[in-house]
Amino acid sequence: MSARSFSPRTVVVGGGIFGVSTALHLARSGAEVTLVTEAEPGSGASGRSLSWLNSSRTRSAEYHALRMAGIDRYRTLAARHPDADWLRFDGGLTWDADDAGNGIAEAYAYERRIAYDARLLQPEAVAAVTPGVDRRAITSPGAIFNPGEGWVDLPSLIDLLSREYLALGGRLATGVGPCRVDVAGGRATGVTTQGGERFPADVVLLATGPAVPAMVAELGTHIPDATPISLLVQTEPISHPLRAVLNTPRVAIRRTPTGALVLDSAWSEEEVSMRPDGSYEVRDSTVAGLLREASAVLEGSPRLLLASCGVGPKPIPRDGEPVFGPLDGVPGCYVAFSHSGATLGLIAGELLAEEMTSRALHPMLARFRPGRFASAPHG
């Protein structure tokens, strides 16, 4: 059998963007696929993501290239769905605090060196380029506008991809609870749910977001984890001219298909605490502060009303770079674990599905293999 004709039974565990995207690409290739989800598709980290499509600021050349490929796939998708209200490329606007840590000038110079589309704007010039921002909130070093950036509503995208997946004959098992990988003869042979249901497979992908490190630890593989608790606040819909994604010192903001805004920040996440029963406590003062910070950077200082909060773990590998591909110690088992779920969702699914069906490793994922942690000390 040639590598090109390999058509494995595959089980994809996880209903976020990585799992659904990979399952769809596998189904498109003709593979026999079962997508297994703990709850419902899009109900985990993908459902509470700011979902900013970008490759701004500084990162490794390989990571930048992968992110740019990810954005390219979204542009292809946008061309297929020109009227989609869940995928927009209206740019991104970023500024830093006006203190010694302000790195806007250096970031702009770097982005220009790598030909990342960027404009350095003084506060008074922002309104003519991208509307809806209060110029008084922009610090004196100015802001970077990246016109090629955008956002995606991941639940809407997951729904679109899931419908195509099912139409192609893919199987979907939802609400099965946690799973474990079955190993026999040293290789992955499927997964078994907590309730005892078994899904046999030749190839398994673990795309369970923040649960990935613990799941692979059971298989003897260490992936250093820096997963924090995320908080995404959504407002009631408002009429406002903002179009770009904003990344500011105290709040990040994007629109939604309904005209609402979603907000997050590092400081608000740090104020979320965990109760003894494992649930999360979000203080009213934290939410009010986030709404206040968002209003302060928007033109007209609009009154923002809370619609909902999403809270839970946000998957982040400790070294900040994605983890994609096969586990060295467990043939047949692959992983997808990254903070950049939105930007990388389509391209990661495409390349992982290609690897799982061709049994050949794609060079764009070479830097991001789980085996890079093999010699790192645990802890």
Stockholm file with secondary structure:
# STOCKHOLM 1.0

chainA/1-379         MSARSFSPRTVVVGGGIFGVSTALHLARSGAEVTLVTEAEPGSGASGRSLSWLNSSRTRSAEYHALRMAGIDRYRTLAARHPDADWLRFDGGLTWDADDAGNGIAEAYAYERRIAYDARLLQPEAVAAVTPGVDRRAITSPGAIFNPGEGWVDLPSLIDLLSREYLALGGRLATGVGPCRVDVAGGRATGVTTQGGERFPADVVLLATGPAVPAMVAELGTHIPDATPISLLVQTEPISHPLRAVLNTPRVAIRRTPTGALVLDSAWSEEEVSMRPDGSYEVRDSTVAGLLREASAVLEGSPRLLLASCGVGPKPIPRDGEPVFGPLDGVPGCYVAFSHSGATLGLIAGELLAEEMTSRALHPMLARFRPGRFASAPHG
#=GR chainA/1-379 SS CCGGGCCCEEEEECCSHHHHHHHHHHHHTTCEEEEECSSSTTCSGGGGCCCEECCCSCCCHHHHHHHHHHHHHHHHHHHHCTTCSSEECCCEEECCCSSTTCCHHHHHHHHHHTTCCCEEECGGGHHHHSCSBCGGGSCTTCEEEETTCEEECHHHHHHHHHHHHHHTTCEEECSCCCEEEEEETTEEEEEEETTSCEEECSEEEECCGGGHHHHHHTTTCCCCBCCCEEEEEEECCCCCCCCSEEECSSCEEEECTTSCEEEECHHHHHTCEECTTSCEECCHHHHHHHHHHHHHHBTTCCCCCEEEEEEEECCCBTTSSCEEEECTTSTTEEEEECSCHHHHHHHHHHHHHHHHHHCCCCGGGGGGCGGGGTTSCCC
#=GC SS_cons         CCGGGCCCEEEEECCSHHHHHHHHHHHHTTCEEEEECSSSTTCSGGGGCCCEECCCSCCCHHHHHHHHHHHHHHHHHHHHCTTCSSEECCCEEECCCSSTTCCHHHHHHHHHHTTCCCEEECGGGHHHHSCSBCGGGSCTTCEEEETTCEEECHHHHHHHHHHHHHHTTCEEECSCCCEEEEEETTEEEEEEETTSCEEECSEEEECCGGGHHHHHHTTTCCCCBCCCEEEEEEECCCCCCCCSEEECSSCEEEECTTSCEEEECHHHHHTCEECTTSCEECCHHHHHHHHHHHHHHBTTCCCCCEEEEEEEECCCBTTSSCEEEECTTSTTEEEEECSCHHHHHHHHHHHHHHHHHHCCCCGGGGGGCGGGGTTSCCC
//
